[in-house]
Each structure stands twice: as C-alpha cells, then as structure tokens.
Amino acid sequence: MFKFHDVEQNSEEWDLLRAGKITSSGLARIMAHSDKDKFGEPAIKYAVTIALGQITGEVVPQAYTNSDMDRGHEDEVLARLAYEEKYFCTVGNGGFFSLNDVGCSPDGLIGDDGVVEFKTANDNIHYDRIIKQTYDSTYKWQLVGNLKFTRRNWIDFVSFCPAYPEDKRLYVKRCYKQDFEKEFAQVDIRLVEFRALIDKVKQNILKSNYSLI
C-alpha cells in the first residue's frame, strides 16, 4: 500500500523521500519504446539518475530555473485559486506517495477520491487543449502514474492561461481510474524491465575503475 507523506513539495524532506525512486513524472521516459521494445536514450539517462539516487541516498539535481519557469510557478498558484473558486472545493497538499522504489507528487488532492494536476500554458497551447477537449499526450503517463500510485478514483488535468478572459482561463479534463486499467498493467510490466536496467546501471557504476592520467 502506498504511503502518503504530508510534506511540502520541493522541501529538503521531500527531496530525501524522492531519492532513488521512480516517479510518475518520469514514466513517459520509461513507457516510450525504441527499436524492438528496447529502452531509448531518455529512459537510459533516467535509469542513471535513479541508480545514483539509490547508491547515494540523495536526489541527483536535474532541474534548472528561468523566468518562464518562475512565472509558471506563480501562475500555478492562480490556477489553484481559480479551480477552488469554480468547483467550490479545497485543494489539499499533494505531498508525496511512496512504496518501495516508486512514488509520485501530485499537485493537489481533492477530498478522499480526487487528484489534480495543474499545467500553465501560453495562449496557443491552452486553445489547443480547449479545441481538442483533452490533455496533451506528453502528460498521459504522469496522469496514469498519479492515479495508479495514489489509488484515487479520478484526476483532473487543469490547463490555466492568465491571458484569457477570467471565465475562460481554466480548462479541466477529468479522467477516471477505470479508464486506465490497460495502462496500469502496461506500467507494471515496464517497471519490471526498468528495474533490471537500473540494477545493470548500478553494477556498472560500482565496478567502474578510475585511473589517474
């Protein structure tokens, strides 16, 4: 059973919980297939990151920040407030869910059944989501992972664009657990294969010989 840790995301405690764990935000790299179902370069790079985390017990820094990312974090706060106001709910702390070497950090929790994932967007991306009436395929496996690992019944993909009129800034696509049963099974199979890759990477790291030049 996955355990919920009520911690502040991006805090030191949150980082320690994530060290060496496969998270839902990384599932897209694992689920992508290259030639003959082998892992592609993104998955191999991710395996190195996870392997190092399991060896050292620390999260390997990956992210960088820029003005667009900082603005995105600010817009997420506005998105959360707009969502709460529209749906008369309170978005609880997403914290961190973990079980052994797997985990996820949803943007928020709704009651006992729901999960929410906020994605800020520019005007064209937001428009595309509205017209297609769905989430971006880029985020499919993150949504699948958040539902699978939290064991909740539904997840809202929330697109937010502050450039739109106030009553058009939110687009919400709700997905239900029963719609992803096939994907859940695919994740289980792929995780077994990915764990074997991580073990191989760890062996390569630990047996490496270094020489002075």
C-alpha positions as CSV (number, residue, x, y, z in Angstrom):
1,M,0.0,0.0,0.0
2,F,1.4,3.4,-0.9
3,K,2.1,5.7,2.0
4,F,1.2,9.4,1.9
5,H,3.8,11.8,3.3
6,D,2.3,15.1,4.1
7,V,5.4,17.2,3.2
8,E,5.9,20.4,1.4
9,Q,6.9,19.8,-2.2
10,N,10.4,20.9,-3.2
11,S,11.4,20.9,0.5
12,E,14.5,19.1,1.8
13,E,12.3,16.4,3.3
14,W,10.5,15.9,0.0
15,D,13.8,15.6,-1.8
16,L,15.0,12.9,0.6
17,L,11.8,10.9,0.1
18,R,12.2,11.0,-3.7
19,A,15.9,9.9,-3.7
20,G,16.3,6.9,-5.9
21,K,12.6,6.5,-6.6
22,I,10.9,6.1,-10.0
23,T,8.2,8.8,-10.1
24,S,5.1,9.4,-12.2
25,S,6.7,12.4,-13.8
26,G,9.4,10.1,-15.2
27,L,7.0,7.4,-16.5
28,A,6.8,8.9,-20.0
29,R,10.5,8.2,-20.5
30,I,10.1,4.6,-19.3
31,M,7.0,3.9,-21.3
32,A,8.4,5.2,-24.6
33,H,9.7,2.4,-26.8
34,S,12.5,2.5,-29.2
35,D,13.6,-0.3,-31.6
36,K,12.1,-3.7,-30.6
37,D,10.8,-2.5,-27.3
38,K,14.2,-1.6,-26.0
39,F,14.7,1.4,-23.8
40,G,15.6,4.6,-25.6
41,E,18.1,7.3,-24.5
42,P,15.7,9.2,-22.3
43,A,15.0,6.0,-20.3
44,I,18.7,5.1,-20.0
45,K,19.5,8.6,-18.7
46,Y,16.7,8.4,-16.2
47,A,18.0,5.0,-15.1
48,V,21.4,6.6,-14.4
49,T,19.7,9.3,-12.3
50,I,17.7,6.7,-10.3
51,A,20.7,4.4,-9.9
52,L,22.8,7.3,-8.5
53,G,20.0,8.2,-6.1
54,Q,19.8,4.6,-4.8
55,I,23.5,4.5,-4.3
56,T,24.0,7.8,-2.6
57,G,20.6,8.3,-1.0
58,E,20.3,11.8,-2.5
59,V,18.3,13.3,-5.3
60,V,20.5,14.0,-8.3
61,P,19.9,17.6,-9.4
62,Q,18.3,17.8,-12.8
63,A,16.2,20.9,-13.0
64,Y,17.1,24.5,-13.7
65,T,15.1,27.6,-13.4
66,N,14.5,30.5,-15.7
67,S,12.0,33.4,-15.9
68,D,9.4,31.3,-17.7
69,M,9.5,28.5,-15.1
70,D,9.3,31.1,-12.3
71,R,6.3,32.6,-13.9
72,G,4.8,29.2,-14.3
73,H,5.0,28.5,-10.6
74,E,3.3,31.9,-9.9
75,D,0.6,31.0,-12.4
76,E,0.0,27.7,-10.7
77,V,-1.0,29.5,-7.5
78,L,-3.5,31.5,-9.5
79,A,-4.7,28.3,-11.2
80,R,-5.3,26.6,-7.9
81,L,-7.3,29.6,-6.6
82,A,-9.4,29.7,-9.7
83,Y,-10.1,25.9,-9.6
84,E,-11.1,26.1,-5.9
85,E,-13.4,29.0,-6.7
86,K,-15.0,27.4,-9.7
87,Y,-15.6,24.0,-8.1
88,F,-16.2,25.1,-4.5
89,C,-13.5,22.8,-3.1
90,T,-10.2,22.9,-1.3
91,V,-7.1,21.6,-2.9
92,G,-5.1,19.7,-0.3
93,N,-1.4,19.2,-0.2
94,G,-0.2,16.7,-2.8
95,G,2.7,15.7,-0.6
96,F,4.5,12.5,-1.7
97,F,3.1,9.0,-2.1
98,S,5.7,6.2,-2.0
99,L,6.0,2.4,-2.0
100,N,9.5,0.9,-2.1
101,D,11.2,2.4,-5.2
102,V,8.2,4.1,-6.7
103,G,6.5,7.4,-5.8
104,C,4.5,10.4,-7.1
105,S,3.9,14.0,-6.2
106,P,0.5,15.2,-7.5
107,D,-0.1,18.9,-7.4
108,G,-3.0,18.5,-5.1
109,L,-5.6,16.2,-3.5
110,I,-9.4,16.7,-3.6
111,G,-11.3,15.1,-0.8
112,D,-10.7,11.3,-0.5
113,D,-11.2,10.4,-4.1
114,G,-9.6,13.1,-6.4
115,V,-6.2,14.2,-7.6
116,V,-5.4,17.4,-9.5
117,E,-2.5,18.3,-11.9
118,F,-2.1,21.9,-12.9
119,K,-0.4,22.9,-16.1
120,T,0.0,26.5,-17.0
121,A,0.0,27.3,-20.7
122,N,0.6,30.0,-23.2
123,D,-2.4,31.2,-25.3
124,N,-2.0,28.8,-28.2
125,I,-1.4,25.7,-26.1
126,H,-4.4,26.5,-24.0
127,Y,-6.5,27.0,-27.1
128,D,-5.4,23.6,-28.5
129,R,-6.4,21.9,-25.3
130,I,-9.8,23.5,-25.4
131,I,-10.4,22.6,-29.1
132,K,-9.2,19.0,-28.7
133,Q,-11.1,18.7,-25.4
134,T,-8.3,16.6,-23.9
135,Y,-4.9,16.7,-22.2
136,D,-1.6,16.7,-24.0
137,S,-0.2,13.3,-24.9
138,T,3.0,14.4,-23.2
139,Y,1.3,14.2,-19.8
140,K,-0.6,10.9,-20.3
141,W,1.8,8.7,-18.3
142,Q,2.1,11.2,-15.5
143,L,-1.7,11.2,-15.1
144,V,-1.7,7.4,-15.2
145,G,1.1,7.2,-12.6
146,N,-0.6,9.7,-10.3
147,L,-3.8,7.7,-10.4
148,K,-2.1,4.4,-10.0
149,F,0.2,5.3,-7.2
150,T,-2.3,7.4,-5.2
151,R,-5.0,4.7,-5.6
152,R,-7.6,7.5,-6.0
153,N,-10.6,7.3,-8.3
154,W,-10.2,10.3,-10.6
155,I,-7.7,13.0,-11.7
156,D,-8.3,16.5,-13.1
157,F,-5.9,17.8,-15.7
158,V,-6.2,21.5,-15.3
159,S,-4.9,23.9,-18.0
160,F,-4.6,27.6,-17.0
161,C,-3.8,30.6,-19.1
162,P,-4.0,34.1,-17.4
163,A,-4.1,35.8,-20.8
164,Y,-7.7,34.6,-21.4
165,P,-10.8,36.3,-20.1
166,E,-11.3,35.4,-16.5
167,D,-14.1,32.9,-17.1
168,K,-12.1,31.1,-19.8
169,R,-8.7,30.8,-18.1
170,L,-9.4,27.2,-16.9
171,Y,-9.8,24.1,-19.0
172,V,-10.4,20.9,-17.0
173,K,-10.3,17.3,-18.3
174,R,-11.3,14.7,-15.8
175,C,-10.0,11.2,-16.1
176,Y,-11.2,8.1,-14.2
177,K,-9.3,5.2,-12.8
178,Q,-11.3,2.6,-14.7
179,D,-10.3,4.3,-18.0
180,F,-6.7,3.4,-17.4
181,E,-6.8,-0.3,-16.4
182,K,-4.9,-1.3,-19.5
183,E,-2.2,1.4,-18.9
184,F,-1.8,0.3,-15.3
185,A,-1.0,-3.2,-16.4
186,Q,1.5,-1.8,-19.0
187,V,3.2,0.2,-16.3
188,D,3.6,-2.9,-14.1
189,I,5.3,-4.9,-16.9
190,R,7.5,-2.0,-17.9
191,L,8.6,-1.3,-14.3
192,V,10.0,-4.8,-14.0
193,E,12.1,-4.3,-17.1
194,F,13.2,-0.8,-16.0
195,R,14.3,-2.1,-12.6
196,A,16.5,-4.6,-14.3
197,L,18.0,-1.7,-16.3
198,I,18.6,0.3,-13.1
199,D,20.4,-2.7,-11.5
200,K,22.6,-3.0,-14.5
201,V,23.5,0.6,-14.4
202,K,24.3,0.4,-10.6
203,Q,26.6,-2.5,-11.3
204,N,28.4,-0.6,-14.0
205,I,28.8,2.4,-11.7
206,L,30.0,0.4,-8.7
207,K,32.5,-1.7,-10.6
208,S,34.0,1.2,-12.6
209,N,37.7,1.6,-12.3
210,Y,39.2,5.0,-12.3
211,S,42.8,5.8,-13.2
212,L,44.9,8.9,-12.9
213,I,46.2,10.3,-16.2
